Amino acid sequence: MTQGWPITAAVLGKALGWGDTQIADEQAELDLFARGACSIIDRHTGRHVEPARHELPDGSLPVEFTLSAREQGKHMWNQTKAGGGARGGEPASSAPAGVGLLAKVAVWLEPYPPRPGFGGGS
């Protein structure tokens, strides 16, 4: 297993600007979102079929993976839990809440492509 991957609920909670008490209260949900964000990134970079892909010699991943997971997880949390309307508040029930890979995350991960035919385009 890759060191520090997937990110933890605590890492995502800190990215959201939360304190330890709030993170503890939402532990299970934060863990779900953290794992979801990392899964999206794994599919984009080919790690879903080659788990050791892009690992550094120390068994960790480049910092861009952690930054990307934090940003993707924050986006997913805010879209789902904090209301995803463009102007705040709850989105219309029929409005799609997109959870594709964020454009800036795709740019951060651009140096870490999958092998041809094994990912990307999430």
C-alpha positions as CSV (number, residue, x, y, z in Angstrom):
1,M,0.0,0.0,0.0
2,T,1.2,3.5,-0.9
3,Q,2.3,5.6,2.1
4,G,-0.2,8.4,2.7
5,W,-2.7,7.1,0.1
6,P,-5.6,7.3,0.1
7,I,-5.7,10.5,2.1
8,T,-7.3,10.3,5.5
9,A,-10.4,11.9,6.9
10,A,-8.2,14.2,9.0
11,V,-6.3,15.4,5.9
12,L,-9.6,16.2,4.1
13,G,-11.0,17.8,7.3
14,K,-8.0,20.1,7.6
15,A,-8.3,21.0,3.9
16,L,-11.9,22.1,4.7
17,G,-10.5,24.3,7.5
18,W,-12.1,22.2,10.3
19,G,-10.8,21.6,13.8
20,D,-10.2,18.3,15.4
21,T,-13.7,18.1,17.0
22,Q,-15.6,18.7,13.8
23,I,-13.4,16.2,12.0
24,A,-14.1,13.6,14.7
25,D,-17.8,14.2,14.4
26,E,-17.8,13.7,10.6
27,Q,-15.1,11.0,10.5
28,A,-17.0,8.4,8.5
29,E,-18.3,10.8,6.0
30,L,-15.0,12.5,5.5
31,D,-13.3,9.1,5.0
32,L,-15.8,8.3,2.3
33,F,-15.2,11.5,0.5
34,A,-11.4,11.2,0.9
35,R,-11.4,7.7,-0.6
36,G,-13.8,8.8,-3.4
37,A,-11.5,11.7,-4.4
38,C,-8.4,9.3,-4.4
39,S,-10.3,6.8,-6.5
40,I,-11.1,9.4,-9.1
41,I,-7.4,10.4,-9.2
42,D,-6.3,6.8,-9.4
43,R,-8.5,6.2,-12.4
44,H,-7.2,9.4,-14.0
45,T,-3.5,8.4,-13.5
46,G,-3.8,4.7,-14.2
47,R,-3.2,3.7,-10.6
48,H,-6.5,1.7,-10.5
49,V,-4.9,-0.9,-12.7
50,E,-1.3,-0.4,-11.6
51,P,-1.3,0.6,-7.9
52,A,2.4,1.3,-7.7
53,R,2.4,3.6,-10.7
54,H,4.0,7.0,-9.9
55,E,5.3,5.9,-6.5
56,L,8.5,7.5,-5.3
57,P,11.4,5.4,-4.0
58,D,10.2,6.0,-0.4
59,G,6.8,4.4,-1.1
60,S,4.9,7.7,-1.2
61,L,3.4,9.6,-4.1
62,P,4.4,13.0,-5.4
63,V,2.9,15.9,-3.4
64,E,0.7,16.8,-6.4
65,F,-1.4,13.7,-5.6
66,T,-2.1,14.8,-2.0
67,L,-2.8,18.4,-3.1
68,S,-5.1,17.0,-5.8
69,A,-7.0,14.7,-3.5
70,R,-7.5,17.5,-1.0
71,E,-8.8,19.8,-3.6
72,Q,-11.0,17.2,-5.3
73,G,-12.3,16.1,-1.9
74,K,-13.2,19.6,-0.9
75,H,-15.0,20.1,-4.1
76,M,-17.0,16.9,-3.7
77,W,-17.8,17.7,-0.1
78,N,-19.0,21.3,-1.0
79,Q,-21.0,20.1,-3.9
80,T,-22.7,17.4,-1.9
81,K,-22.9,18.6,1.7
82,A,-22.7,22.4,1.5
83,G,-25.0,23.0,-1.4
84,G,-23.7,23.0,-4.9
85,G,-25.6,26.0,-6.3
86,A,-23.4,28.5,-8.2
87,R,-24.7,31.3,-6.0
88,G,-24.8,29.2,-2.8
89,G,-27.7,27.4,-1.2
90,E,-29.2,24.1,-2.4
91,P,-29.0,23.2,-6.1
92,A,-32.3,22.4,-7.9
93,S,-33.2,18.7,-7.4
94,S,-32.8,18.1,-11.1
95,A,-29.5,19.9,-11.4
96,P,-26.5,17.6,-11.9
97,A,-23.8,17.9,-9.3
98,G,-20.7,17.3,-11.4
99,V,-18.0,15.4,-9.6
100,G,-15.6,14.9,-12.5
101,L,-12.0,15.7,-12.2
102,L,-11.5,19.4,-11.6
103,A,-9.6,21.2,-14.3
104,K,-6.9,22.5,-12.0
105,V,-6.4,19.0,-10.5
106,A,-6.1,17.6,-14.1
107,V,-3.3,20.2,-14.7
108,W,-1.5,19.2,-11.5
109,L,-1.7,15.6,-12.4
110,E,-0.7,16.1,-16.1
111,P,2.9,14.9,-15.5
112,Y,1.6,11.6,-14.1
113,P,-0.4,10.0,-17.0
114,P,-1.6,6.4,-17.1
115,R,-0.1,3.9,-19.5
116,P,-1.9,4.2,-22.9
117,G,-5.3,2.6,-22.7
118,F,-5.4,2.4,-18.9
119,G,-7.1,5.6,-17.6
120,G,-7.4,9.3,-18.0
121,G,-10.4,11.3,-19.1
122,S,-12.2,10.9,-15.8
